[in-house]
């Protein structure tokens, strides 16, 4: 049985790690290089590094930061924010990233997913989907969750899989930062309708929330930020408890 993955997320703005609630009310959470090294040493399976203002500011992810993080860790490292071309991905992979995450650019130009997958292999390509449940329908948002689209999340997820995405990072905007648990019903529907891994994001507050994401939500990986950044849950404790619950973990 494949082990499940625990993935700390570093949302970066102006060179610092930040964390908010429902994509707003950002507060400082520390130096990204120091946090990355700490999480790698503690047993995180992967890291996700998102330059959350790159798309809105119409610029690329800061390569210097990627280089620094890559120097200090020995686990897979996904980078997202402002990626819109093969050249962007090529620079990030050469700077030390193992995978890239595309979001807004893929919505604006779905052919980008095909191009990136064909060029670099689907194992390198994560498509992030930020979605909000509105009147019973999950609606995809872009530009850091600030702009609603007309896309239904489940339809979009099937399209990105067909275009060559290697995995999907689904963030529930309703749950993000609330520490009330992941959107398990939506996660389960995604997991049942797709053949690629689903990373759960948005809502982690307790160890039981992670248990539910892997059991009820059928997620392949769970991503969290503030519970790790502010030492509310430690990765070794989390992984031991998940293993004790019968969820396969790399300890």
C-alpha positions as a Python dict, from the first residue, in 0.01 Angstrom:
ca = {
    (1, 'X'): (0, 0, 0),
    (2, 'X'): (130, 346, -88),
    (3, 'X'): (218, 560, 211),
    (4, 'X'): (25, 882, 264),
    (5, 'X'): (217, 1210, 260),
    (6, 'X'): (236, 1500, 506),
    (7, 'X'): (324, 1827, 332),
    (8, 'X'): (392, 2157, 509),
    (9, 'X'): (308, 2457, 292),
    (10, 'X'): (508, 2778, 292),
    (11, 'X'): (307, 3070, 155),
    (12, 'X'): (562, 3339, 73),
    (13, 'X'): (507, 3712, 46),
    (14, 'X'): (788, 3971, 39),
    (15, 'X'): (1040, 3703, 130),
    (16, 'X'): (857, 3588, 446),
    (17, 'X'): (630, 3296, 526),
    (18, 'X'): (275, 3417, 593),
    (19, 'X'): (-54, 3254, 687),
    (20, 'X'): (-410, 3384, 681),
    (21, 'X'): (-774, 3284, 717),
    (22, 'X'): (-987, 3228, 405),
    (23, 'X'): (-693, 3365, 200),
    (24, 'X'): (-699, 3696, 397),
    (25, 'X'): (-573, 3846, 728),
    (26, 'X'): (-212, 3744, 665),
    (27, 'X'): (33, 3723, 955),
    (28, 'X'): (405, 3653, 963),
    (29, 'X'): (509, 3293, 1027),
    (30, 'X'): (887, 3308, 991),
    (31, 'X'): (1180, 3272, 756),
    (32, 'X'): (1101, 3027, 473),
    (33, 'X'): (1452, 2878, 455),
    (34, 'X'): (1462, 2809, 829),
    (35, 'X'): (1112, 2660, 823),
    (36, 'X'): (1190, 2443, 522),
    (37, 'X'): (1499, 2297, 690),
    (38, 'X'): (1311, 2238, 1014),
    (39, 'X'): (1030, 2052, 839),
    (40, 'X'): (1269, 1837, 638),
    (41, 'X'): (1457, 1746, 956),
    (42, 'X'): (1129, 1663, 1134),
    (43, 'X'): (1023, 1409, 873),
    (44, 'X'): (795, 1595, 632),
    (45, 'X'): (747, 1394, 314),
    (46, 'X'): (747, 1695, 83),
    (47, 'X'): (729, 2072, 90),
    (48, 'X'): (515, 2312, -110),
    (49, 'X'): (641, 2667, -156),
    (50, 'X'): (386, 2914, -298),
    (51, 'X'): (475, 3271, -387),
    (52, 'X'): (120, 3387, -320),
    (53, 'X'): (146, 3738, -464),
    (54, 'X'): (342, 3653, -780),
    (55, 'X'): (36, 3619, -1003),
    (56, 'X'): (-135, 3934, -876),
    (57, 'X'): (190, 4127, -911),
    (58, 'X'): (246, 3977, -1258),
    (59, 'X'): (595, 3849, -1185),
    (60, 'X'): (775, 3515, -1160),
    (61, 'X'): (852, 3326, -843),
    (62, 'X'): (1174, 3448, -681),
    (63, 'X'): (1447, 3208, -797),
    (64, 'X'): (1689, 3316, -525),
    (65, 'X'): (1450, 3188, -259),
    (66, 'X'): (1407, 2858, -443),
    (67, 'X'): (1785, 2812, -461),
    (68, 'X'): (1824, 2879, -88),
    (69, 'X'): (1548, 2639, 12),
    (70, 'X'): (1678, 2365, -218),
    (71, 'X'): (2025, 2391, -61),
    (72, 'X'): (1887, 2310, 284),
    (73, 'X'): (1649, 2020, 225),
    (74, 'X'): (1662, 1664, 92),
    (75, 'X'): (1291, 1599, 30),
    (76, 'X'): (1076, 1673, -277),
    (77, 'X'): (995, 2039, -316),
    (78, 'X'): (708, 2186, -520),
    (79, 'X'): (711, 2553, -620),
    (80, 'X'): (418, 2765, -741),
    (81, 'X'): (331, 3125, -809),
    (82, 'X'): (345, 3322, -1132),
    (83, 'X'): (434, 3024, -1352),
    (84, 'X'): (304, 3071, -1705),
    (85, 'X'): (552, 2917, -1949),
    (86, 'X'): (788, 2630, -2024),
    (87, 'X'): (1075, 2872, -1959),
    (88, 'X'): (946, 2950, -1610),
    (89, 'X'): (933, 2581, -1523),
    (90, 'X'): (1276, 2513, -1672),
    (91, 'X'): (1430, 2786, -1453),
    (92, 'X'): (1261, 2657, -1137),
    (93, 'X'): (1362, 2295, -1194),
    (94, 'X'): (1720, 2403, -1263),
    (95, 'X'): (1712, 2607, -941),
    (96, 'X'): (1630, 2301, -734),
    (97, 'X'): (1253, 2251, -746),
    (98, 'X'): (1136, 1892, -801),
    (99, 'X'): (785, 1985, -912),
    (100, 'X'): (590, 2294, -1005),
    (101, 'X'): (236, 2399, -924),
    (102, 'X'): (28, 2592, -1176),
    (103, 'X'): (-309, 2747, -1105),
    (104, 'X'): (-427, 3074, -1260),
    (105, 'X'): (-215, 3035, -1573),
    (106, 'X'): (-364, 2690, -1638),
    (107, 'X'): (-717, 2828, -1610),
    (108, 'X'): (-638, 3108, -1854),
    (109, 'X'): (-453, 2874, -2092),
    (110, 'X'): (-539, 2505, -2034),
    (111, 'X'): (-302, 2403, -2316),
    (112, 'X'): (-19, 2500, -2081),
    (113, 'X'): (-82, 2181, -1883),
    (114, 'X'): (-36, 1969, -2196),
    (115, 'X'): (279, 2157, -2291),
    (116, 'X'): (439, 2126, -1947),
    (117, 'X'): (347, 1761, -1907),
    (118, 'X'): (484, 1675, -2251),
    (119, 'X'): (807, 1867, -2189),
    (120, 'X'): (889, 1773, -1830),
    (121, 'X'): (675, 1466, -1755),
    (122, 'X'): (351, 1455, -1560),
    (123, 'X'): (536, 1364, -1239),
    (124, 'X'): (662, 1725, -1231),
    (125, 'X'): (327, 1895, -1284),
    (126, 'X'): (85, 1973, -1002),
    (127, 'X'): (-229, 2169, -1078),
    (128, 'X'): (-352, 2368, -779),
    (129, 'X'): (-726, 2428, -759),
    (130, 'X'): (-858, 2692, -519),
    (131, 'X'): (-1232, 2645, -492),
    (132, 'X'): (-1517, 2782, -284),
    (133, 'X'): (-1852, 2618, -224),
    (134, 'X'): (-2120, 2866, -331),
    (135, 'X'): (-2488, 2765, -320),
    (136, 'X'): (-2392, 2398, -319),
    (137, 'X'): (-2151, 2420, -614),
    (138, 'X'): (-1772, 2421, -590),
    (139, 'X'): (-1649, 2718, -796),
    (140, 'X'): (-1286, 2753, -905),
    (141, 'X'): (-1112, 3083, -820),
    (142, 'X'): (-789, 3228, -960),
    (143, 'X'): (-526, 3489, -865),
    (144, 'X'): (-479, 3365, -510),
    (145, 'X'): (-849, 3301, -465),
    (146, 'X'): (-942, 3661, -540),
    (147, 'X'): (-1130, 3613, -869),
    (148, 'X'): (-1418, 3366, -916),
    (149, 'X'): (-1449, 3184, -1248),
    (150, 'X'): (-1743, 2999, -1399),
    (151, 'X'): (-1563, 2666, -1370),
    (152, 'X'): (-1706, 2381, -1168),
    (153, 'X'): (-1423, 2227, -967),
    (154, 'X'): (-1502, 1864, -1052),
    (155, 'X'): (-1527, 1934, -1424),
    (156, 'X'): (-1202, 2131, -1416),
    (157, 'X'): (-1025, 1857, -1220),
    (158, 'X'): (-1121, 1597, -1483),
    (159, 'X'): (-996, 1826, -1757),
    (160, 'X'): (-658, 1889, -1595),
    (161, 'X'): (-612, 1515, -1543),
    (162, 'X'): (-688, 1453, -1911),
    (163, 'X'): (-437, 1721, -2009),
    (164, 'X'): (-152, 1553, -1821),
    (165, 'X'): (-146, 1683, -1465),
    (166, 'X'): (39, 1447, -1231),
    (167, 'X'): (-155, 1544, -919),
    (168, 'X'): (-405, 1798, -791),
    (169, 'X'): (-366, 2026, -492),
    (170, 'X'): (-721, 2110, -384),
    (171, 'X'): (-761, 2397, -138),
    (172, 'X'): (-1105, 2460, 5),
    (173, 'X'): (-1135, 2836, 43),
    (174, 'X'): (-1426, 2783, 283),
    (175, 'X'): (-1204, 2584, 519),
    (176, 'X'): (-868, 2757, 470),
    (177, 'X'): (-717, 2877, 798),
    (178, 'X'): (-1031, 2797, 997),
    (179, 'X'): (-885, 2484, 1166),
    (180, 'X'): (-1229, 2324, 1137),
    (181, 'X'): (-1120, 2027, 924),
    (182, 'X'): (-1075, 1954, 556),
    (183, 'X'): (-1358, 1952, 298),
    (184, 'X'): (-1384, 1574, 311),
    (185, 'X'): (-1698, 1525, 100),
    (186, 'X'): (-1545, 1720, -187),
    (187, 'X'): (-1213, 1541, -139),
    (188, 'X'): (-1380, 1203, -157),
    (189, 'X'): (-1568, 1297, -473),
    (190, 'X'): (-1242, 1410, -635),
    (191, 'X'): (-1059, 1095, -527),
    (192, 'X'): (-1334, 869, -660),
    (193, 'X'): (-1360, 1042, -997),
    (194, 'X'): (-988, 1077, -1076),
    (195, 'X'): (-690, 846, -1118),
    (196, 'X'): (-420, 1089, -1004),
    (197, 'X'): (-322, 1176, -645),
    (198, 'X'): (-519, 1440, -457),
    (199, 'X'): (-353, 1664, -199),
    (200, 'X'): (-596, 1797, 63),
    (201, 'X'): (-548, 2158, 171),
    (202, 'X'): (-742, 2400, 386),
    (203, 'X'): (-877, 2347, 736),
    (204, 'X'): (-623, 2142, 936),
    (205, 'X'): (-655, 2209, 1308),
    (206, 'X'): (-615, 1877, 1488),
    (207, 'X'): (-460, 1538, 1426),
    (208, 'X'): (-811, 1398, 1385),
    (209, 'X'): (-864, 1631, 1091),
    (210, 'X'): (-573, 1461, 913),
    (211, 'X'): (-716, 1119, 1000),
    (212, 'X'): (-1049, 1222, 845),
    (213, 'X'): (-883, 1359, 530),
    (214, 'X'): (-716, 1023, 466),
    (215, 'X'): (-1016, 808, 560),
    (216, 'X'): (-1336, 1000, 483),
    (217, 'X'): (-1172, 1222, 221),
    (218, 'X'): (-959, 944, 68),
    (219, 'X'): (-678, 1196, 8),
    (220, 'X'): (-333, 1080, -97),
    (221, 'X'): (-158, 1363, 89),
    (222, 'X'): (-252, 1633, 336),
    (223, 'X'): (-106, 1982, 330),
    (224, 'X'): (-111, 2228, 619),
    (225, 'X'): (56, 2548, 727),
    (226, 'X'): (-31, 2727, 1051),
    (227, 'X'): (-58, 2416, 1270),
    (228, 'X'): (304, 2342, 1178),
    (229, 'X'): (434, 2699, 1166),
    (230, 'X'): (307, 2781, 1515),
    (231, 'X'): (396, 2441, 1669),
    (232, 'X'): (37, 2337, 1735),
    (233, 'X'): (107, 1994, 1584),
    (234, 'X'): (451, 1840, 1535),
    (235, 'X'): (513, 1626, 1228),
    (236, 'X'): (662, 1328, 1422),
    (237, 'X'): (362, 1319, 1660),
    (238, 'X'): (120, 1349, 1369),
    (239, 'X'): (279, 1070, 1167),
    (240, 'X'): (300, 835, 1466),
    (241, 'X'): (-66, 890, 1547),
    (242, 'X'): (-170, 837, 1184),
    (243, 'X'): (32, 516, 1172),
    (244, 'X'): (-137, 401, 1492),
    (245, 'X'): (-474, 462, 1323),
    (246, 'X'): (-377, 225, 1043),
    (247, 'X'): (-287, 496, 791),
    (248, 'X'): (42, 403, 616),
    (249, 'X'): (315, 657, 685),
    (250, 'X'): (685, 691, 619),
    (251, 'X'): (823, 732, 972),
}
